């Protein structure tokens, strides 16, 4: 079946699904293969649950005309999303970066939806499957779409750009993450810069944190037709500053042609989120939203999924930031807790994954930085951290061991930083904090 013919069927359904647990009536089910499963075997279940069509690539499971046989289900999903993208004439904002892309995406959504019907990537579905699924959620009522793009190897952002074809975009920052896939920090910069390349080649609009030296360099190497600059220096189009960070942050911002600042209280912790907020301000103003509307969106945003999230337990104040971790986000989290006025602090850090050959050195740097934070109990968890020992700190090989130690040496009235890669399952520690 041609993509054009499949698209006509897509237009007749109400949604696209890849998980039989989320089947809705009259949806189109794509039977994606995984490393350990073949979803073709679930095609009948999807149809029985209410799906109108099932797209499969194994002829053994094609029983009637509701089964649409293709050569490769994933490739077909991507091609269908790309074909749908060609029918759209709305602004599509692409977001990538080492840290903060999901928070920035959510801030943009919270702001833009106050003025426009806006669709954004759900959760962190930002890969070669999630991007097509997000595009296929866009219907004729949508006025702006925000597409988050993640990458852990070279050329991945370029591939996602070819599907989503963003008209606008921003890279939050570049840092030392997924070094195992990129090979080096320079590889990270090159891959994140693929969004800049696409915008340059297609006369797109770039939003850039212009005080970031790496992003500045990336911009200078390309011919970009339209650049909106935000940051902390007075030369930017949107100028911001941090007012309070203890632990929730308040920022102030102004436009370059004004001397008056707007002050905005937020429900975010971490001074590093200031530039993510300024990105939302820059995008909101570019699309014509009034300052009061932008500030309302920012003030109302509540972080979820353990990203810069304050949790008040019966005993302590916990900065839950354990959805992901890399060298740069670890440094930012430590910088933040160091400046908090809290009298009693506890730092609990877990392994950073996908650091490749630089893992040992990068974990050592984190240990040294954490040890420099005064008047804080320091706890390191995971096999990578366990390779290091230092006086004045505790080291545990597993999260379960750390949990047992925290149970035997409990504390109250503390501000606790929980930071680790998702695979460390740090949510288990919340039970004893």
C-alpha positions as a Markdown table, in Angstrom:
| # | Residue | x | y | z |
|---|---|---|---|---|
| 1 | Unk | 0.0 | 0.0 | 0.0 |
| 2 | Unk | 1.3 | 3.5 | -0.9 |
| 3 | Unk | 1.8 | 6.1 | 1.8 |
| 4 | Unk | -0.9 | 8.2 | 0.0 |
| 5 | Unk | -3.4 | 5.4 | 0.3 |
| 6 | Unk | -2.5 | 4.7 | 3.9 |
| 7 | Unk | -2.9 | 8.4 | 4.6 |
| 8 | Unk | -6.5 | 8.3 | 3.4 |
| 9 | Unk | -7.1 | 5.5 | 5.9 |
| 10 | Unk | -5.3 | 7.5 | 8.6 |
| 11 | Unk | -7.6 | 10.5 | 8.0 |
| 12 | Unk | -10.6 | 8.2 | 8.7 |
| 13 | Unk | -9.4 | 7.1 | 12.1 |
| 14 | Unk | -9.3 | 9.0 | 15.4 |
| 15 | Unk | -5.8 | 8.2 | 16.7 |
| 16 | Unk | -2.7 | 6.2 | 16.2 |
| 17 | Unk | -1.5 | 3.7 | 18.8 |
| 18 | Unk | 1.5 | 1.4 | 19.2 |
| 19 | Unk | 0.5 | -0.2 | 22.5 |
| 20 | Unk | -2.5 | -2.6 | 22.9 |
| 21 | Unk | -3.0 | -1.4 | 26.4 |
| 22 | Unk | -4.0 | 2.0 | 25.0 |
| 23 | Unk | -6.2 | 1.0 | 22.2 |
| 24 | Unk | -9.1 | 3.3 | 21.6 |
| 25 | Unk | -12.1 | 2.7 | 19.3 |
| 26 | Unk | -11.5 | 3.4 | 15.6 |
| 27 | Unk | -7.7 | 3.9 | 16.1 |
| 28 | Unk | -5.0 | 2.7 | 13.8 |
| 29 | Unk | -2.6 | 0.2 | 15.4 |
| 30 | Unk | 1.1 | 0.0 | 14.3 |
| 31 | Unk | 2.6 | -3.3 | 15.3 |
| 32 | Unk | 6.2 | -2.2 | 16.0 |
| 33 | Unk | 8.9 | -4.8 | 16.6 |
| 34 | Unk | 11.1 | -4.5 | 19.7 |
| 35 | Unk | 14.3 | -6.1 | 20.8 |
| 36 | Unk | 12.5 | -8.8 | 22.7 |
| 37 | Unk | 9.0 | -8.9 | 21.1 |
| 38 | Unk | 7.1 | -8.8 | 17.8 |
| 39 | Unk | 3.9 | -6.8 | 18.1 |
| 40 | Unk | 2.5 | -8.4 | 15.0 |
| 41 | Unk | 1.2 | -11.1 | 17.3 |
| 42 | Unk | -0.9 | -8.5 | 19.0 |
| 43 | Unk | -2.6 | -7.2 | 15.9 |
| 44 | Unk | -5.7 | -9.3 | 16.4 |
| 45 | Unk | -5.9 | -8.2 | 20.0 |
| 46 | Unk | -5.8 | -4.6 | 18.9 |
| 47 | Unk | -8.6 | -5.1 | 16.4 |
| 48 | Unk | -10.7 | -7.0 | 18.9 |
| 49 | Unk | -10.2 | -4.1 | 21.3 |
| 50 | Unk | -11.7 | -1.6 | 18.9 |
| 51 | Unk | -8.9 | -0.6 | 16.5 |
| 52 | Unk | -10.1 | -0.1 | 12.9 |
| 53 | Unk | -6.8 | -1.1 | 11.2 |
| 54 | Unk | -3.6 | -2.9 | 12.2 |
| 55 | Unk | -0.4 | -2.1 | 10.3 |
| 56 | Unk | 1.8 | -5.2 | 10.2 |
| 57 | Unk | 4.9 | -6.4 | 8.5 |
| 58 | Unk | 4.4 | -10.2 | 9.0 |
| 59 | Unk | 2.1 | -11.8 | 6.4 |
| 60 | Unk | 1.4 | -14.7 | 8.8 |
| 61 | Unk | -0.9 | -12.4 | 10.8 |
| 62 | Unk | -2.8 | -10.8 | 7.9 |
| 63 | Unk | -6.3 | -12.4 | 8.2 |
| 64 | Unk | -8.6 | -9.8 | 6.4 |
| 65 | Unk | -8.6 | -6.4 | 4.9 |
| 66 | Unk | -8.3 | -4.7 | 8.3 |
| 67 | Unk | -4.7 | -5.9 | 8.4 |
| 68 | Unk | -2.5 | -3.6 | 6.4 |
| 69 | Unk | 0.7 | -5.4 | 5.3 |
| 70 | Unk | 3.8 | -3.3 | 4.8 |
| 71 | Unk | 7.5 | -4.0 | 4.4 |
| 72 | Unk | 8.5 | -2.3 | 7.7 |
| 73 | Unk | 6.1 | -1.0 | 10.3 |
| 74 | Unk | 8.5 | 1.5 | 11.9 |
| 75 | Unk | 9.6 | 3.0 | 8.5 |
| 76 | Unk | 5.9 | 3.2 | 7.5 |
| 77 | Unk | 5.0 | 5.0 | 10.7 |
| 78 | Unk | 7.8 | 7.5 | 10.0 |
| 79 | Unk | 6.9 | 8.0 | 6.4 |
| 80 | Unk | 3.2 | 8.5 | 7.3 |
| 81 | Unk | 4.2 | 11.1 | 9.9 |
| 82 | Unk | 6.4 | 12.9 | 7.3 |
| 83 | Unk | 3.6 | 12.9 | 4.7 |
| 84 | Unk | 1.2 | 14.3 | 7.3 |
| 85 | Unk | 3.8 | 17.0 | 8.2 |
| 86 | Unk | 3.8 | 18.0 | 4.5 |
| 87 | Unk | 0.1 | 18.8 | 4.8 |
| 88 | Unk | 0.6 | 21.2 | 7.7 |
| 89 | Unk | 1.3 | 24.9 | 7.4 |
| 90 | Unk | 1.6 | 25.7 | 11.1 |
| 91 | Unk | 4.7 | 26.7 | 13.1 |
| 92 | Unk | 6.6 | 23.7 | 14.4 |
| 93 | Unk | 9.1 | 24.3 | 17.1 |
| 94 | Unk | 11.9 | 21.8 | 17.5 |
| 95 | Unk | 13.6 | 21.5 | 20.9 |
| 96 | Unk | 16.8 | 19.6 | 21.7 |
| 97 | Unk | 19.7 | 19.9 | 24.1 |
| 98 | Unk | 21.6 | 18.0 | 26.7 |
| 99 | Unk | 19.7 | 19.2 | 29.7 |
| 100 | Unk | 16.4 | 20.9 | 30.3 |
| 101 | Unk | 14.7 | 20.1 | 27.0 |
| 102 | Unk | 11.6 | 18.5 | 28.5 |
| 103 | Unk | 11.2 | 21.2 | 31.1 |
| 104 | Unk | 11.6 | 23.9 | 28.4 |
| 105 | Unk | 9.1 | 22.1 | 26.2 |
| 106 | Unk | 6.6 | 22.0 | 29.1 |
| 107 | Unk | 7.1 | 25.7 | 29.8 |
| 108 | Unk | 6.6 | 26.6 | 26.2 |
| 109 | Unk | 3.4 | 24.5 | 26.1 |
| 110 | Unk | 2.1 | 26.1 | 29.3 |
| 111 | Unk | 2.7 | 29.6 | 27.8 |
| 112 | Unk | 1.7 | 29.1 | 24.2 |
| 113 | Unk | -1.6 | 27.3 | 25.0 |
| 114 | Unk | -2.8 | 30.5 | 26.6 |
| 115 | Unk | -3.0 | 32.0 | 23.2 |
| 116 | Unk | -3.0 | 29.2 | 20.7 |
| 117 | Unk | -4.2 | 25.6 | 20.3 |
| 118 | Unk | -0.9 | 23.9 | 21.0 |
| 119 | Unk | 0.3 | 20.3 | 20.8 |
| 120 | Unk | 3.5 | 19.1 | 22.3 |
| 121 | Unk | 5.5 | 15.9 | 22.7 |
| 122 | Unk | 4.0 | 13.9 | 25.6 |
| 123 | Unk | 6.4 | 13.1 | 28.4 |
| 124 | Unk | 9.8 | 12.3 | 26.8 |
| 125 | Unk | 8.6 | 10.6 | 23.7 |
| 126 | Unk | 11.3 | 12.3 | 21.8 |
| 127 | Unk | 12.9 | 9.6 | 19.6 |
| 128 | Unk | 12.4 | 7.9 | 16.2 |
| 129 | Unk | 9.0 | 6.6 | 17.4 |
| 130 | Unk | 7.8 | 9.4 | 19.7 |
| 131 | Unk | 8.4 | 12.2 | 17.1 |
| 132 | Unk | 6.2 | 10.5 | 14.4 |
| 133 | Unk | 3.5 | 9.8 | 17.0 |
| 134 | Unk | 3.4 | 13.4 | 18.1 |
| 135 | Unk | 3.2 | 14.6 | 14.6 |
| 136 | Unk | 0.3 | 12.3 | 13.9 |
| 137 | Unk | -1.6 | 13.8 | 16.8 |
| 138 | Unk | -1.8 | 17.2 | 15.0 |
| 139 | Unk | -5.2 | 17.9 | 13.6 |
| 140 | Unk | -6.6 | 20.8 | 11.7 |
| 141 | Unk | -7.5 | 22.7 | 14.9 |
| 142 | Unk | -3.8 | 22.9 | 16.1 |
| 143 | Unk | -2.1 | 26.3 | 15.6 |
| 144 | Unk | 1.4 | 25.5 | 17.0 |
| 145 | Unk | 3.3 | 22.3 | 17.6 |
| 146 | Unk | 6.3 | 21.7 | 19.9 |
| 147 | Unk | 8.4 | 18.7 | 19.1 |
| 148 | Unk | 11.1 | 17.5 | 21.5 |
| 149 | Unk | 14.0 | 15.7 | 19.9 |
| 150 | Unk | 16.3 | 13.5 | 21.9 |
| 151 | Unk | 19.5 | 11.9 | 20.7 |
| 152 | Unk | 22.1 | 9.5 | 22.0 |
| 153 | Unk | 24.1 | 9.0 | 18.8 |
| 154 | Unk | 25.3 | 11.0 | 15.8 |
| 155 | Unk | 22.9 | 12.1 | 13.0 |
| 156 | Unk | 19.8 | 11.3 | 15.1 |
| 157 | Unk | 18.7 | 15.0 | 15.3 |
| 158 | Unk | 19.1 | 15.3 | 11.6 |
| 159 | Unk | 17.0 | 12.2 | 11.1 |
| 160 | Unk | 14.2 | 13.6 | 13.3 |
| 161 | Unk | 14.4 | 17.0 | 11.6 |
| 162 | Unk | 13.8 | 15.3 | 8.3 |
| 163 | Unk | 10.5 | 13.9 | 9.7 |
| 164 | Unk | 9.3 | 16.9 | 11.7 |
| 165 | Unk | 10.8 | 19.6 | 9.5 |
| 166 | Unk | 10.7 | 22.3 | 12.2 |
| 167 | Unk | 10.1 | 26.0 | 11.2 |
| 168 | Unk | 11.5 | 27.2 | 14.6 |
| 169 | Unk | 13.9 | 25.7 | 17.0 |
| 170 | Unk | 16.2 | 25.9 | 20.0 |
| 171 | Unk | 19.0 | 24.0 | 21.6 |
| 172 | Unk | 18.8 | 24.4 | 25.4 |
| 173 | Unk | 22.5 | 23.7 | 25.9 |
| 174 | Unk | 25.2 | 21.1 | 25.2 |
| 175 | Unk | 26.9 | 19.0 | 27.8 |
| 176 | Unk | 28.6 | 15.8 | 28.5 |
| 177 | Unk | 25.8 | 13.3 | 28.2 |
| 178 | Unk | 25.5 | 10.0 | 26.2 |
| 179 | Unk | 29.3 | 10.1 | 25.5 |
| 180 | Unk | 29.1 | 6.4 | 24.9 |
| 181 | Unk | 27.0 | 7.0 | 21.8 |
| 182 | Unk | 28.6 | 10.3 | 20.6 |
| 183 | Unk | 32.2 | 9.4 | 21.3 |
| 184 | Unk | 33.1 | 12.8 | 22.6 |
| 185 | Unk | 31.9 | 16.2 | 23.8 |
| 186 | Unk | 32.6 | 17.5 | 20.3 |
| 187 | Unk | 30.3 | 14.7 | 19.0 |
| 188 | Unk | 27.5 | 16.0 | 21.3 |
| 189 | Unk | 28.0 | 19.6 | 19.9 |
| 190 | Unk | 27.9 | 18.4 | 16.3 |
| 191 | Unk | 24.7 | 16.3 | 16.8 |
| 192 | Unk | 22.8 | 19.0 | 18.6 |
| 193 | Unk | 23.9 | 21.4 | 15.9 |
| 194 | Unk | 22.1 | 19.4 | 13.3 |
| 195 | Unk | 18.9 | 21.3 | 14.4 |
| 196 | Unk | 20.8 | 24.6 | 13.6 |
| 197 | Unk | 21.8 | 23.1 | 10.2 |
| 198 | Unk | 18.2 | 22.3 | 9.3 |
| 199 | Unk | 17.0 | 25.8 | 10.3 |
| 200 | Unk | 19.8 | 27.3 | 8.3 |
| 201 | Unk | 19.0 | 25.4 | 5.2 |
| 202 | Unk | 15.3 | 26.0 | 5.5 |
| 203 | Unk | 15.2 | 29.7 | 6.5 |
| 204 | Unk | 13.9 | 28.8 | 10.0 |
| 205 | Unk | 13.8 | 30.9 | 13.1 |
| 206 | Unk | 16.3 | 30.1 | 15.9 |
| 207 | Unk | 15.9 | 31.0 | 19.6 |
| 208 | Unk | 19.3 | 30.9 | 21.4 |
| 209 | Unk | 20.7 | 31.4 | 24.9 |
| 210 | Unk | 23.2 | 33.8 | 23.6 |
| 211 | Unk | 25.4 | 33.9 | 26.7 |
| 212 | Unk | 26.2 | 30.2 | 26.3 |
| 213 | Unk | 29.7 | 30.1 | 24.6 |
| 214 | Unk | 29.1 | 26.8 | 22.9 |
| 215 | Unk | 25.7 | 27.9 | 21.5 |
| 216 | Unk | 27.3 | 31.2 | 20.4 |
| 217 | Unk | 30.0 | 29.3 | 18.5 |
| 218 | Unk | 27.4 | 27.0 | 16.9 |
| 219 | Unk | 25.4 | 30.0 | 15.7 |
| 220 | Unk | 28.5 | 31.8 | 14.3 |
| 221 | Unk | 29.4 | 28.8 | 12.1 |
| 222 | Unk | 26.1 | 28.9 | 10.3 |
| 223 | Unk | 24.2 | 31.3 | 8.2 |
| 224 | Unk | 20.8 | 31.8 | 10.0 |
| 225 | Unk | 18.2 | 34.1 | 8.6 |
| 226 | Unk | 16.4 | 34.9 | 11.8 |
| 227 | Unk | 17.8 | 34.6 | 15.4 |
| 228 | Unk | 16.0 | 35.6 | 18.6 |
| 229 | Unk | 18.5 | 35.9 | 21.5 |
| 230 | Unk | 17.8 | 35.5 | 25.2 |
| 231 | Unk | 20.0 | 35.4 | 28.2 |
| 232 | Unk | 21.5 | 37.6 | 30.9 |
| 233 | Unk | 23.5 | 40.2 | 29.1 |
| 234 | Unk | 21.9 | 43.5 | 28.0 |
| 235 | Unk | 22.5 | 42.9 | 24.3 |
| 236 | Unk | 20.0 | 40.1 | 24.2 |
| 237 | Unk | 16.4 | 40.5 | 22.8 |
| 238 | Unk | 15.1 | 39.1 | 26.1 |
| 239 | Unk | 17.2 | 39.9 | 29.1 |
| 240 | Unk | 16.7 | 38.0 | 32.4 |
| 241 | Unk | 18.0 | 37.7 | 35.9 |
| 242 | Unk | 17.6 | 35.4 | 38.8 |
| 243 | Unk | 15.9 | 37.1 | 41.8 |
| 244 | Unk | 15.4 | 34.4 | 44.4 |
| 245 | Unk | 16.4 | 30.7 | 44.5 |
| 246 | Unk | 15.5 | 29.3 | 47.9 |
| 247 | Unk | 14.4 | 26.7 | 47.0 |
| 248 | Unk | 11.8 | 27.9 | 44.5 |
| 249 | Unk | 13.0 | 30.5 | 42.0 |
| 250 | Unk | 11.7 | 33.9 | 41.1 |
| 251 | Unk | 13.1 | 35.5 | 37.9 |
| 252 | Unk | 12.8 | 38.9 | 36.3 |
| 253 | Unk | 12.9 | 39.7 | 32.6 |
| 254 | Unk | 12.6 | 42.6 | 30.2 |
| 255 | Unk | 12.8 | 43.2 | 26.5 |
| 256 | Unk | 15.9 | 44.8 | 25.0 |
| 257 | Unk | 14.1 | 48.1 | 24.2 |
| 258 | Unk | 12.7 | 48.5 | 27.8 |
| 259 | Unk | 14.2 | 49.3 | 31.1 |
| 260 | Unk | 11.3 | 47.8 | 33.1 |
| 261 | Unk | 11.5 | 44.3 | 34.4 |
| 262 | Unk | 8.6 | 41.9 | 34.9 |
| 263 | Unk | 9.1 | 39.7 | 38.0 |
| 264 | Unk | 7.7 | 36.2 | 38.0 |
| 265 | Unk | 7.5 | 33.7 | 40.9 |
| 266 | Unk | 7.7 | 30.1 | 39.7 |
| 267 | Unk | 7.2 | 26.6 | 41.1 |
| 268 | Unk | 10.6 | 25.4 | 39.9 |
| 269 | Unk | 13.7 | 24.8 | 41.8 |
| 270 | Unk | 17.2 | 25.2 | 40.5 |
| 271 | Unk | 18.8 | 28.5 | 39.3 |
| 272 | Unk | 19.7 | 26.6 | 36.1 |
| 273 | Unk | 16.0 | 26.7 | 35.2 |
| 274 | Unk | 16.3 | 30.5 | 34.7 |
| 275 | Unk | 17.4 | 30.1 | 31.1 |
| 276 | Unk | 14.7 | 27.5 | 30.4 |
| 277 | Unk | 12.1 | 30.1 | 31.6 |
| 278 | Unk | 13.7 | 32.8 | 29.5 |
| 279 | Unk | 13.4 | 30.5 | 26.4 |
| 280 | Unk | 9.6 | 30.4 | 27.1 |
| 281 | Unk | 9.5 | 34.1 | 27.4 |
| 282 | Unk | 11.4 | 34.6 | 24.1 |
| 283 | Unk | 9.1 | 32.2 | 22.2 |
| 284 | Unk | 6.0 | 33.7 | 23.8 |
| 285 | Unk | 6.9 | 37.2 | 22.9 |
| 286 | Unk | 7.9 | 36.2 | 19.3 |
| 287 | Unk | 4.4 | 34.8 | 18.8 |
| 288 | Unk | 2.9 | 38.0 | 20.1 |
| 289 | Unk | 1.7 | 37.0 | 23.6 |
| 290 | Unk | 1.4 | 39.8 | 26.1 |
| 291 | Unk | 3.9 | 39.8 | 29.0 |
| 292 | Unk | 1.1 | 39.3 | 31.6 |
| 293 | Unk | -0.1 | 36.2 | 29.7 |
| 294 | Unk | 3.5 | 34.8 | 29.5 |
| 295 | Unk | 4.0 | 35.4 | 33.2 |
| 296 | Unk | 0.7 | 33.7 | 34.0 |
| 297 | Unk | 1.8 | 30.5 | 32.1 |
| 298 | Unk | 5.2 | 30.4 | 33.8 |
| 299 | Unk | 3.8 | 31.0 | 37.3 |
| 300 | Unk | 1.3 | 28.2 | 36.8 |
| 301 | Unk | 3.7 | 25.6 | 35.5 |
| 302 | Unk | 4.2 | 22.8 | 38.0 |
| 303 | Unk | 7.1 | 20.4 | 37.3 |
| 304 | Unk | 6.4 | 16.6 | 37.2 |
| 305 | Unk | 8.3 | 13.4 | 36.6 |
| 306 | Unk | 10.9 | 14.2 | 39.1 |
| 307 | Unk | 12.5 | 17.0 | 37.2 |
| 308 | Unk | 13.5 | 19.9 | 39.4 |
| 309 | Unk | 10.5 | 18.9 | 41.6 |
| 310 | Unk | 10.1 | 20.0 | 45.2 |
| 311 | Unk | 8.5 | 17.3 | 47.4 |
| 312 | Unk | 7.7 | 18.0 | 51.0 |
| 313 | Unk | 7.7 | 14.8 | 53.0 |
| 314 | Unk | 6.7 | 14.5 | 56.6 |
| 315 | Unk | 10.4 | 14.7 | 57.5 |
| 316 | Unk | 12.3 | 16.7 | 54.9 |
| 317 | Unk | 12.2 | 18.9 | 51.8 |
| 318 | Unk | 13.4 | 16.8 | 48.8 |
| 319 | Unk | 14.6 | 18.2 | 45.5 |
| 320 | Unk | 13.6 | 15.3 | 43.3 |
| 321 | Unk | 15.7 | 15.5 | 40.2 |
| 322 | Unk | 16.4 | 11.9 | 39.4 |
| 323 | Unk | 14.7 | 11.4 | 36.0 |
| 324 | Unk | 18.1 | 11.7 | 34.3 |
| 325 | Unk | 21.6 | 12.7 | 35.1 |
| 326 | Unk | 24.8 | 13.6 | 33.3 |
| 327 | Unk | 28.0 | 15.5 | 34.1 |
| 328 | Unk | 26.6 | 19.0 | 33.3 |
| 329 | Unk | 23.3 | 18.5 | 35.1 |
| 330 | Unk | 25.0 | 17.1 | 38.1 |
| 331 | Unk | 27.2 | 20.2 | 38.3 |
| 332 | Unk | 24.2 | 22.5 | 38.0 |
| 333 | Unk | 22.3 | 20.6 | 40.7 |
| 334 | Unk | 25.3 | 20.9 | 43.1 |
| 335 | Unk | 25.7 | 24.6 | 42.3 |
| 336 | Unk | 22.1 | 25.1 | 43.2 |
| 337 | Unk | 22.0 | 23.2 | 46.5 |
| 338 | Unk | 25.2 | 24.9 | 47.5 |
| 339 | Unk | 23.7 | 28.4 | 47.4 |
| 340 | Unk | 20.4 | 27.4 | 49.2 |
| 341 | Unk | 20.1 | 28.9 | 52.6 |
| 342 | Unk | 19.0 | 25.7 | 54.2 |
| 343 | Unk | 20.8 | 24.9 | 57.4 |
| 344 | Unk | 20.9 | 21.1 | 57.0 |
| 345 | Unk | 21.6 | 19.6 | 53.6 |
| 346 | Unk | 21.9 | 16.1 | 52.3 |
| 347 | Unk | 23.3 | 15.3 | 48.9 |
| 348 | Unk | 22.5 | 11.9 | 47.5 |
| 349 | Unk | 23.9 | 11.2 | 44.0 |
| 350 | Unk | 23.5 | 8.1 | 41.8 |
| 351 | Unk | 25.4 | 6.8 | 38.8 |
| 352 | Unk | 25.3 | 8.6 | 35.5 |
| 353 | Unk | 24.7 | 6.2 | 32.7 |
| 354 | Unk | 26.0 | 6.0 | 29.1 |
| 355 | Unk | 29.3 | 7.9 | 29.9 |
| 356 | Unk | 31.5 | 5.5 | 27.9 |
| 357 | Unk | 35.2 | 5.5 | 28.4 |
| 358 | Unk | 35.0 | 8.8 | 30.3 |
| 359 | Unk | 32.8 | 7.4 | 33.0 |
| 360 | Unk | 35.5 | 7.0 | 35.7 |
| 361 | Unk | 36.9 | 10.5 | 35.2 |
| 362 | Unk | 33.4 | 12.1 | 35.0 |
| 363 | Unk | 32.2 | 10.4 | 38.2 |
| 364 | Unk | 35.4 | 11.4 | 40.0 |
| 365 | Unk | 34.7 | 15.1 | 39.0 |
| 366 | Unk | 31.3 | 14.8 | 40.5 |
| 367 | Unk | 32.6 | 13.4 | 43.7 |
| 368 | Unk | 35.2 | 16.2 | 44.0 |
| 369 | Unk | 32.6 | 18.8 | 43.3 |
| 370 | Unk | 30.1 | 17.4 | 45.8 |
| 371 | Unk | 32.8 | 17.1 | 48.5 |
| 372 | Unk | 33.4 | 20.9 | 48.2 |
| 373 | Unk | 29.8 | 21.6 | 49.3 |
| 374 | Unk | 30.2 | 22.6 | 52.9 |
| 375 | Unk | 28.0 | 21.5 | 55.8 |
| 376 | Unk | 26.2 | 18.7 | 53.9 |
| 377 | Unk | 26.0 | 14.9 | 54.3 |
| 378 | Unk | 27.2 | 13.3 | 51.0 |
| 379 | Unk | 26.0 | 10.0 | 49.8 |
| 380 | Unk | 27.1 | 8.3 | 46.5 |
| 381 | Unk | 25.2 | 5.3 | 45.1 |
| 382 | Unk | 26.0 | 3.0 | 42.2 |
| 383 | Unk | 28.8 | 0.9 | 40.8 |
| 384 | Unk | 30.5 | 3.8 | 39.1 |
| 385 | Unk | 30.6 | 6.0 | 42.1 |
| 386 | Unk | 31.6 | 3.0 | 44.3 |
| 387 | Unk | 34.9 | 2.9 | 42.4 |
| 388 | Unk | 35.9 | 6.1 | 44.3 |
| 389 | Unk | 36.4 | 6.5 | 48.0 |
| 390 | Unk | 36.8 | 9.8 | 50.0 |
| 391 | Unk | 36.7 | 10.8 | 53.6 |
| 392 | Unk | 33.6 | 12.6 | 54.7 |
| 393 | Unk | 31.3 | 10.7 | 52.3 |
| 394 | Unk | 29.3 | 7.5 | 52.1 |
| 395 | Unk | 29.5 | 5.1 | 49.2 |
| 396 | Unk | 27.0 | 2.3 | 48.4 |
| 397 | Unk | 26.9 | 0.0 | 45.4 |
| 398 | Unk | 23.1 | -0.2 | 45.1 |
| 399 | Unk | 20.1 | 1.9 | 45.8 |
| 400 | Unk | 18.8 | -0.8 | 48.1 |
| 401 | Unk | 22.0 | -0.6 | 50.2 |
| 402 | Unk | 21.6 | 3.2 | 50.4 |
| 403 | Unk | 18.0 | 2.8 | 51.4 |
| 404 | Unk | 19.0 | 0.5 | 54.3 |
| 405 | Unk | 21.7 | 3.0 | 55.4 |
| 406 | Unk | 19.2 | 5.8 | 55.3 |
| 407 | Unk | 16.8 | 3.8 | 57.4 |
| 408 | Unk | 19.4 | 3.1 | 60.0 |
| 409 | Unk | 20.7 | 6.7 | 60.1 |
| 410 | Unk | 17.5 | 8.7 | 59.5 |
| 411 | Unk | 17.4 | 12.5 | 59.5 |
| 412 | Unk | 14.7 | 15.2 | 59.7 |
| 413 | Unk | 14.5 | 18.9 | 58.8 |
| 414 | Unk | 16.9 | 18.6 | 55.9 |
| 415 | Unk | 16.9 | 19.8 | 52.3 |
| 416 | Unk | 17.8 | 16.7 | 50.3 |
| 417 | Unk | 19.1 | 16.6 | 46.7 |
| 418 | Unk | 18.3 | 13.4 | 44.9 |
| 419 | Unk | 20.0 | 13.2 | 41.6 |
| 420 | Unk | 20.8 | 10.2 | 39.4 |
| 421 | Unk | 20.1 | 8.5 | 36.1 |
| 422 | Unk | 16.7 | 7.0 | 35.8 |
| 423 | Unk | 18.0 | 3.4 | 35.9 |
| 424 | Unk | 19.1 | 3.9 | 39.5 |
| 425 | Unk | 15.4 | 3.9 | 40.6 |
| 426 | Unk | 15.9 | 6.6 | 43.2 |
| 427 | Unk | 12.2 | 6.8 | 43.8 |
| 428 | Unk | 12.8 | 3.9 | 46.2 |
| 429 | Unk | 14.7 | 6.3 | 48.5 |
| 430 | Unk | 11.6 | 8.6 | 48.9 |
| 431 | Unk | 10.1 | 5.9 | 51.2 |
| 432 | Unk | 12.8 | 6.7 | 53.9 |
| 433 | Unk | 13.1 | 10.4 | 53.4 |
